[in-house]
């Protein structure tokens, strides 16, 4: 990544995240969940690449969610370092919540205190620690409900 790197969500608007902020964001949630990204297509125009992908992670696999499709616009500077990325989620992605609901319902009955540490008011609490706790809770849920297989696409 270039020193002047900027990361944006959906569109280039405002200042975006700098390199430190983007890496912190990744380390705070995505990295502990071990992203599993499959490239579906890519194109290049000048110094910009468009990469279309489907992303899963430990969380999505454990709830049986098919993953998130998206595209990343990646621009390189003259030194061939990434100086800008724009993440564009696919607007046809379903919400993961339908897949998460059976686990949440079971955890509310069987591990309510642990669930409250990672899920409040219908929202995931996203930290590196809660990412690890989610994986442990979902693995426990799978084991206790007789479906111990971690699912993938």
Z-matrix of the N, CA and C atoms (Angstrom, degrees):
N
C 1 1.449
C 2 1.528 1 109.08
N 3 1.300 2 113.42 1 139.85
C 4 1.458 3 119.35 2 178.28
C 5 1.526 4 109.96 3 -73.62
N 6 1.310 5 116.09 4 155.81
C 7 1.468 6 120.11 5 177.92
C 8 1.529 7 111.58 6 -59.29
N 9 1.336 8 116.76 7 -33.05
C 10 1.466 9 121.26 8 -178.58
C 11 1.531 10 112.84 9 -91.02
N 12 1.334 11 116.80 10 16.01
C 13 1.461 12 123.09 11 -178.24
C 14 1.528 13 112.14 12 -52.03
N 15 1.342 14 115.14 13 140.35
C 16 1.466 15 122.23 14 174.13
C 17 1.522 16 107.94 15 -136.84
N 18 1.323 17 115.77 16 142.16
C 19 1.458 18 122.67 17 178.72
C 20 1.524 19 108.78 18 -122.20
N 21 1.341 20 115.60 19 137.90
C 22 1.459 21 121.15 20 -178.25
C 23 1.518 22 110.79 21 -130.40
N 24 1.320 23 115.70 22 157.79
C 25 1.457 24 122.60 23 176.95
C 26 1.517 25 108.20 24 -114.48
N 27 1.301 26 117.36 25 123.30
C 28 1.466 27 126.03 26 177.50
C 29 1.536 28 113.47 27 75.80
N 30 1.317 29 117.20 28 -47.20
C 31 1.461 30 119.93 29 -176.90
C 32 1.530 31 109.47 30 -157.68
N 33 1.311 32 115.11 31 160.65
C 34 1.453 33 120.46 32 176.80
C 35 1.530 34 106.87 33 -77.87
N 36 1.319 35 114.85 34 99.90
C 37 1.459 36 120.53 35 -176.36
C 38 1.521 37 108.18 36 -143.99
N 39 1.310 38 116.53 37 134.63
C 40 1.453 39 119.59 38 -178.26
C 41 1.516 40 110.80 39 69.80
N 42 1.341 41 115.30 40 -156.83
C 43 1.462 42 120.53 41 -177.58
C 44 1.519 43 113.41 42 -86.19
N 45 1.330 44 117.92 43 -19.20
C 46 1.452 45 119.70 44 -175.73
C 47 1.522 46 110.89 45 67.52
N 48 1.322 47 115.62 46 -171.27
C 49 1.469 48 120.87 47 177.99
C 50 1.523 49 109.02 48 -97.64
N 51 1.316 50 116.20 49 141.19
C 52 1.462 51 119.19 50 173.55
C 53 1.532 52 108.62 51 -81.82
N 54 1.315 53 116.38 52 179.44
C 55 1.463 54 121.22 53 -176.41
C 56 1.528 55 112.02 54 -57.94
N 57 1.311 56 116.96 55 -46.81
C 58 1.468 57 121.15 56 -178.68
C 59 1.531 58 111.14 57 -62.44
N 60 1.315 59 117.11 58 -44.35
C 61 1.465 60 121.00 59 179.76
C 62 1.527 61 111.19 60 -64.67
N 63 1.325 62 116.95 61 -42.77
C 64 1.463 63 120.95 62 -179.33
C 65 1.529 64 110.94 63 -64.51
N 66 1.324 65 116.96 64 -43.10
C 67 1.467 66 119.88 65 178.67
C 68 1.528 67 111.33 66 -66.66
N 69 1.325 68 116.89 67 -39.78
C 70 1.462 69 120.67 68 177.43
C 71 1.525 70 110.34 69 -61.59
N 72 1.317 71 116.89 70 -44.57
C 73 1.460 72 121.63 71 178.85
C 74 1.531 73 110.69 72 -59.65
N 75 1.331 74 116.48 73 -44.54
C 76 1.463 75 121.45 74 178.98
C 77 1.531 76 110.88 75 -62.77
N 78 1.318 77 116.90 76 -46.24
C 79 1.464 78 121.28 77 -178.10
C 80 1.527 79 112.23 78 -68.95
N 81 1.323 80 116.58 79 -24.98
C 82 1.455 81 121.64 80 -176.36
C 83 1.517 82 113.08 81 -77.50
N 84 1.328 83 119.62 82 -21.78
C 85 1.468 84 120.22 83 -177.82
C 86 1.520 85 112.21 84 -144.39
N 87 1.310 86 117.94 85 -55.55
C 88 1.463 87 120.76 86 -173.34
C 89 1.532 88 113.34 87 -64.52
N 90 1.297 89 117.46 88 -49.11
C 91 1.464 90 120.70 89 -175.13
C 92 1.531 91 112.60 90 -58.16
N 93 1.344 92 119.84 91 -46.96
C 94 1.462 93 118.66 92 -179.54
C 95 1.532 94 113.78 93 -64.77
N 96 1.346 95 116.92 94 -16.99
C 97 1.466 96 120.92 95 179.33
C 98 1.534 97 112.28 96 -95.66
N 99 1.325 98 116.93 97 5.84
C 100 1.457 99 122.94 98 174.54
C 101 1.533 100 112.47 99 52.57
N 102 1.339 101 117.51 100 76.18
C 103 1.458 102 120.14 101 179.97
C 104 1.523 103 111.89 102 -58.05
N 105 1.306 104 114.83 103 141.35
C 106 1.458 105 123.56 104 179.13
C 107 1.529 106 105.56 105 -126.31
N 108 1.318 107 116.02 106 95.04
C 109 1.460 108 122.07 107 -171.98
C 110 1.525 109 109.65 108 -105.50
N 111 1.327 110 115.08 109 126.02
C 112 1.461 111 120.84 110 177.69
C 113 1.523 112 108.81 111 -111.48
N 114 1.329 113 116.03 112 121.80
C 115 1.463 114 121.09 113 178.66
C 116 1.520 115 108.95 114 -73.18
N 117 1.337 116 115.63 115 127.64
C 118 1.457 117 121.66 116 179.12
C 119 1.525 118 111.54 117 -98.27
N 120 1.331 119 115.74 118 -33.69
C 121 1.456 120 121.11 119 -178.38
C 122 1.533 121 108.83 120 -165.92
N 123 1.313 122 116.58 121 156.29
C 124 1.460 123 119.64 122 173.64
C 125 1.517 124 109.59 123 -151.85
N 126 1.318 125 114.89 124 149.97
C 127 1.457 126 121.88 125 176.27
C 128 1.520 127 108.10 126 -140.38
N 129 1.331 128 114.92 127 159.58
C 130 1.468 129 120.27 128 179.05
C 131 1.516 130 108.62 129 -132.64
N 132 1.325 131 114.49 130 135.56
C 133 1.459 132 120.67 131 173.31
C 134 1.527 133 107.20 132 -136.38
N 135 1.314 134 115.57 133 107.45
C 136 1.463 135 120.30 134 -176.97
C 137 1.519 136 110.33 135 63.92
N 138 1.339 137 116.46 136 -124.85
C 139 1.465 138 120.80 137 -178.38
C 140 1.533 139 112.68 138 -95.78
N 141 1.341 140 116.42 139 13.82
C 142 1.468 141 120.64 140 -178.03
C 143 1.525 142 111.27 141 -119.81
N 144 1.314 143 114.65 142 131.07
C 145 1.461 144 122.09 143 175.76
C 146 1.514 145 108.94 144 -108.98
N 147 1.317 146 116.16 145 142.97
C 148 1.466 147 122.26 146 171.03
C 149 1.519 148 106.25 147 -114.81
N 150 1.330 149 115.10 148 120.51
C 151 1.461 150 121.04 149 -179.17
C 152 1.523 151 107.96 150 -116.93
N 153 1.335 152 115.72 151 120.50
C 154 1.464 153 121.30 152 176.29
C 155 1.523 154 107.43 153 -99.38
N 156 1.334 155 116.16 154 139.13
C 157 1.460 156 119.73 155 -171.23
C 158 1.521 157 111.24 156 -150.33
N 159 1.320 158 114.34 157 168.90
C 160 1.459 159 122.84 158 167.68
C 161 1.526 160 106.10 159 -125.05
N 162 1.330 161 115.49 160 126.79
C 163 1.461 162 120.04 161 -177.52
C 164 1.517 163 110.56 162 -113.67
N 165 1.305 164 114.73 163 131.24
C 166 1.449 165 122.17 164 169.10
C 167 1.519 166 106.96 165 -123.05
N 168 1.334 167 115.26 166 173.59
C 169 1.458 168 120.80 167 175.68
C 170 1.526 169 107.14 168 -157.26
N 171 1.312 170 116.76 169 -178.31
C 172 1.467 171 119.80 170 -178.78
C 173 1.523 172 111.31 171 -55.75
N 174 1.327 173 117.16 172 -42.16
C 175 1.461 174 122.94 173 -179.00
C 176 1.524 175 110.60 174 -61.14
N 177 1.329 176 117.05 175 -53.32
C 178 1.463 177 120.02 176 -176.78
C 179 1.525 178 111.54 177 -63.72
N 180 1.303 179 117.14 178 -38.82
C 181 1.466 180 120.29 179 179.90
C 182 1.520 181 111.18 180 -65.63
N 183 1.325 182 116.77 181 -40.20
C 184 1.469 183 119.95 182 -178.18
C 185 1.531 184 113.11 183 -68.30
N 186 1.331 185 117.57 184 -25.63
C 187 1.474 186 119.20 185 177.47
C 188 1.533 187 111.36 186 -97.83
N 189 1.333 188 117.17 187 -1.49
C 190 1.459 189 121.24 188 178.61
C 191 1.520 190 114.13 189 79.40
N 192 1.328 191 117.49 190 17.16
C 193 1.461 192 122.31 191 179.95
C 194 1.527 193 109.67 192 -76.11
N 195 1.347 194 118.02 193 137.32
C 196 1.466 195 119.97 194 -175.71
C 197 1.531 196 115.16 195 -72.99
N 198 1.304 197 118.61 196 -7.69
C 199 1.458 198 121.09 197 177.06
C 200 1.512 199 112.53 198 107.46
N 201 1.321 200 113.64 199 176.70
C 202 1.457 201 121.59 200 -177.60
C 203 1.521 202 108.34 201 -111.85
N 204 1.324 203 116.32 202 124.44
C 205 1.456 204 120.20 203 173.19
C 206 1.523 205 108.17 204 -88.25
N 207 1.299 206 114.77 205 148.07
C 208 1.449 207 119.14 206 178.78
C 209 1.511 208 110.57 207 -167.38
N 210 1.316 209 114.22 208 -179.16
C 211 1.457 210 121.30 209 175.90
C 212 1.522 211 107.81 210 -135.85
N 213 1.292 212 114.84 211 149.49
C 214 1.463 213 121.64 212 177.28
C 215 1.521 214 106.64 213 -125.47
N 216 1.315 215 115.24 214 123.93
C 217 1.464 216 120.99 215 173.43
C 218 1.526 217 105.64 216 -94.65
N 219 1.316 218 116.37 217 118.96
C 220 1.462 219 121.37 218 -174.26
C 221 1.528 220 108.51 219 -120.43
N 222 1.325 221 115.52 220 118.46
C 223 1.459 222 120.65 221 -179.70
C 224 1.523 223 109.70 222 -108.35
N 225 1.318 224 115.51 223 135.36
C 226 1.464 225 122.57 224 179.61
C 227 1.519 226 109.94 225 -106.53
N 228 1.330 227 115.65 226 145.42
C 229 1.465 228 119.94 227 175.87
C 230 1.529 229 109.61 228 -87.56
N 231 1.330 230 116.61 229 -175.65
C 232 1.467 231 121.03 230 -177.34
C 233 1.533 232 112.88 231 -66.04
N 234 1.340 233 116.95 232 -18.72
C 235 1.472 234 121.03 233 177.68
C 236 1.531 235 111.84 234 -92.54
N 237 1.353 236 115.59 235 9.69
C 238 1.467 237 122.98 236 179.45
C 239 1.524 238 112.53 237 63.74
N 240 1.325 239 115.03 238 31.67
C 241 1.461 240 121.24 239 175.13
C 242 1.526 241 107.75 240 -109.51
N 243 1.315 242 116.45 241 146.57
C 244 1.460 243 120.00 242 -179.84
C 245 1.521 244 108.87 243 -69.91
N 246 1.325 245 115.46 244 124.31
C 247 1.457 246 117.77 245 176.95
C 248 1.529 247 112.59 246 -113.78
N 249 1.355 248 116.39 247 -9.80
C 250 1.458 249 118.11 248 177.73
C 251 1.527 250 110.32 249 -157.13
N 252 1.333 251 114.75 250 138.65
C 253 1.462 252 121.24 251 173.82
C 254 1.523 253 108.39 252 -134.80
N 255 1.321 254 114.87 253 137.65
C 256 1.459 255 120.65 254 175.24
C 257 1.524 256 107.03 255 -124.58
N 258 1.317 257 115.78 256 119.06
C 259 1.465 258 121.94 257 178.57
C 260 1.525 259 108.12 258 -91.52
N 261 1.335 260 115.68 259 125.97
C 262 1.463 261 121.22 260 -179.04
C 263 1.522 262 108.33 261 -124.23
N 264 1.349 263 117.57 262 104.59
C 265 1.460 264 119.11 263 178.50
C 266 1.527 265 110.55 264 -69.65
N 267 1.310 266 116.45 265 149.43
C 268 1.462 267 121.84 266 176.49
C 269 1.522 268 107.84 267 -73.77
N 270 1.326 269 116.97 268 126.85
C 271 1.466 270 119.31 269 -176.29
C 272 1.529 271 113.23 270 -73.68
N 273 1.333 272 117.36 271 -2.00
C 274 1.464 273 119.91 272 175.55
C 275 1.529 274 112.22 273 -96.40
N 276 1.327 275 117.03 274 0.97
C 277 1.470 276 119.87 275 179.14
C 278 1.522 277 109.76 276 -61.11
N 279 1.342 278 116.86 277 131.14
C 280 1.464 279 118.00 278 173.75
C 281 1.526 280 110.07 279 -76.00
N 282 1.314 281 116.05 280 161.31
C 283 1.459 282 120.35 281 174.82
C 284 1.527 283 108.76 282 -74.15
N 285 1.308 284 116.24 283 138.61
C 286 1.468 285 121.24 284 178.51
C 287 1.530 286 111.62 285 -70.38
N 288 1.331 287 118.33 286 -15.67
C 289 1.460 288 121.77 287 -170.46
C 290 1.523 289 113.65 288 -61.94
N 291 1.330 290 117.64 289 -32.18
C 292 1.468 291 120.74 290 177.47
C 293 1.537 292 110.14 291 -62.60
N 294 1.312 293 116.17 292 -37.23
C 295 1.468 294 121.23 293 179.42
C 296 1.529 295 111.53 294 -76.57
N 297 1.321 296 116.16 295 -30.52
C 298 1.465 297 121.18 296 -178.87
C 299 1.532 298 111.85 297 -78.32
N 300 1.317 299 117.69 298 -27.06
C 301 1.462 300 122.31 299 -172.57
C 302 1.532 301 114.41 300 -52.21
N 303 1.332 302 120.78 301 -47.63
C 304 1.476 303 118.62 302 179.23
C 305 1.528 304 113.04 303 -57.79
N 306 1.325 305 116.82 304 -38.90
C 307 1.464 306 120.35 305 178.84
C 308 1.519 307 110.42 306 -67.83
N 309 1.327 308 117.60 307 -44.17
C 310 1.465 309 121.35 308 -179.98
C 311 1.525 310 110.45 309 -61.24
N 312 1.322 311 116.87 310 -45.14
C 313 1.470 312 120.09 311 179.74
C 314 1.522 313 111.02 312 -60.74
N 315 1.328 314 117.06 313 -42.76
C 316 1.459 315 121.04 314 179.80
C 317 1.528 316 110.31 315 -67.99
N 318 1.321 317 117.01 316 -43.61
C 319 1.462 318 120.72 317 -179.45
C 320 1.530 319 111.90 318 -66.30
N 321 1.323 320 118.06 319 -34.06
C 322 1.474 321 120.85 320 177.10
C 323 1.525 322 110.70 321 -59.89
N 324 1.318 323 116.79 322 -35.52
C 325 1.469 324 121.40 323 -179.47
C 326 1.526 325 112.33 324 -83.04
N 327 1.319 326 116.52 325 -34.89
C 328 1.459 327 120.17 326 -169.44
C 329 1.532 328 115.75 327 -109.52
N 330 1.303 329 117.71 328 -22.88
C 331 1.475 330 121.94 329 -179.58
C 332 1.533 331 109.44 330 -144.88
N 333 1.344 332 117.83 331 54.87
C 334 1.468 333 119.72 332 -173.86
C 335 1.530 334 114.19 333 -62.09
N 336 1.313 335 118.20 334 -38.86
C 337 1.466 336 120.09 335 -179.55
C 338 1.525 337 111.36 336 -65.50
N 339 1.335 338 116.32 337 -43.60
C 340 1.461 339 120.79 338 179.30
C 341 1.529 340 110.75 339 -65.85
N 342 1.337 341 116.65 340 -39.54
C 343 1.458 342 120.18 341 178.23
C 344 1.527 343 110.61 342 -61.91
N 345 1.313 344 116.84 343 -41.84
C 346 1.466 345 120.53 344 -179.58
C 347 1.521 346 112.92 345 -62.98
N 348 1.315 347 117.37 346 -22.03
C 349 1.466 348 120.71 347 177.24
C 350 1.527 349 112.41 348 -74.26
N 351 1.342 350 116.36 349 -20.82
C 352 1.469 351 119.69 350 -173.19
C 353 1.526 352 113.82 351 -121.35
N 354 1.344 353 117.53 352 -9.40
C 355 1.466 354 121.47 353 -172.61
C 356 1.518 355 109.19 354 -146.91
N 357 1.329 356 116.89 355 116.03
C 358 1.469 357 122.05 356 -178.66
C 359 1.517 358 109.53 357 -130.42
N 360 1.321 359 115.49 358 132.64
C 361 1.465 360 121.71 359 175.63
C 362 1.528 361 112.39 360 51.78
N 363 1.340 362 115.93 361 40.93
C 364 1.460 363 120.17 362 177.76
C 365 1.517 364 114.62 363 74.65
N 366 1.333 365 116.95 364 16.02
C 367 1.467 366 120.22 365 -178.81
C 368 1.521 367 111.11 366 -129.30
N 369 1.333 368 114.83 367 144.47
C 370 1.457 369 120.77 368 175.02
C 371 1.520 370 109.46 369 -70.59
N 372 1.304 371 116.04 370 137.54
C 373 1.468 372 120.74 371 170.24
C 374 1.525 373 104.63 372 -90.69
N 375 1.326 374 116.68 373 116.85
C 376 1.457 375 120.78 374 -171.26
C 377 1.519 376 112.49 375 -105.21
N 378 1.334 377 114.11 376 98.53
C 379 1.456 378 121.99 377 171.16
C 380 1.527 379 106.94 378 -138.58
N 381 1.303 380 116.87 379 167.00
C 382 1.464 381 118.75 380 178.69
C 383 1.526 382 110.75 381 -62.85
N 384 1.320 383 116.50 382 -35.26
C 385 1.466 384 120.34 383 179.53
C 386 1.528 385 111.61 384 -69.60
N 387 1.336 386 117.36 385 -43.80
C 388 1.478 387 118.82 386 -179.77
C 389 1.527 388 110.86 387 -70.11
N 390 1.320 389 118.37 388 -28.72
C 391 1.466 390 120.20 389 175.82
C 392 1.526 391 109.71 390 -59.69
N 393 1.322 392 116.08 391 -46.09
C 394 1.468 393 120.71 392 179.18
C 395 1.528 394 111.16 393 -65.77
N 396 1.337 395 116.39 394 -39.33
C 397 1.465 396 120.16 395 178.56
C 398 1.525 397 111.04 396 -65.33
N 399 1.349 398 117.28 397 -39.12
C 400 1.458 399 120.67 398 177.16
C 401 1.530 400 110.56 399 -58.37
N 402 1.306 401 116.45 400 -47.10
C 403 1.468 402 119.91 401 -179.12
C 404 1.527 403 109.94 402 -59.53
N 405 1.325 404 117.17 403 -46.13
C 406 1.478 405 120.28 404 179.99
C 407 1.530 406 110.75 405 -63.02
N 408 1.324 407 117.67 406 -43.87
C 409 1.469 408 120.81 407 179.58
C 410 1.524 409 111.81 408 -64.43
N 411 1.320 410 116.95 409 -42.72
C 412 1.462 411 119.92 410 -179.62
C 413 1.523 412 111.69 411 -69.64
N 414 1.313 413 117.88 412 -35.15
C 415 1.465 414 120.67 413 174.69
C 416 1.526 415 109.95 414 -65.05
N 417 1.325 416 117.05 415 -42.18
C 418 1.464 417 121.61 416 177.78
C 419 1.524 418 110.22 417 -62.91
N 420 1.330 419 117.50 418 -45.40
C 421 1.463 420 122.57 419 177.57
C 422 1.528 421 110.64 420 -57.00
N 423 1.320 422 116.73 421 -46.77
C 424 1.474 423 120.71 422 179.20
C 425 1.536 424 110.44 423 -60.52
N 426 1.325 425 115.81 424 -44.78
C 427 1.470 426 120.17 425 -178.63
C 428 1.524 427 110.81 426 -63.78
N 429 1.314 428 116.80 427 -46.36
C 430 1.463 429 121.44 428 -175.90
C 431 1.524 430 113.69 429 -72.58
N 432 1.311 431 117.40 430 -24.43
C 433 1.472 432 120.14 431 -179.39
C 434 1.529 433 111.55 432 -98.54
N 435 1.331 434 116.59 433 5.28
C 436 1.454 435 120.07 434 174.70
C 437 1.511 436 115.24 435 84.97
N 438 1.304 437 118.54 436 10.33
C 439 1.456 438 121.67 437 177.93
C 440 1.527 439 107.03 438 -124.33
N 441 1.317 440 117.06 439 81.67
C 442 1.460 441 120.61 440 -173.29
C 443 1.515 442 113.69 441 -88.21
N 444 1.317 443 117.79 442 1.64
C 445 1.467 444 120.11 443 -178.38
C 446 1.518 445 111.12 444 -80.78
N 447 1.316 446 115.74 445 129.62
C 448 1.462 447 120.15 446 171.98
C 449 1.526 448 105.35 447 -77.96
N 450 1.299 449 115.51 448 127.01
C 451 1.461 450 120.03 449 -174.07
C 452 1.508 451 111.69 450 -90.95
N 453 1.310 452 115.31 451 150.48
C 454 1.468 453 121.11 452 172.19
C 455 1.522 454 107.16 453 -132.68
N 456 1.306 455 114.73 454 179.02
C 457 1.456 456 118.69 455 -175.22
C 458 1.453 457 108.50 456 -59.20
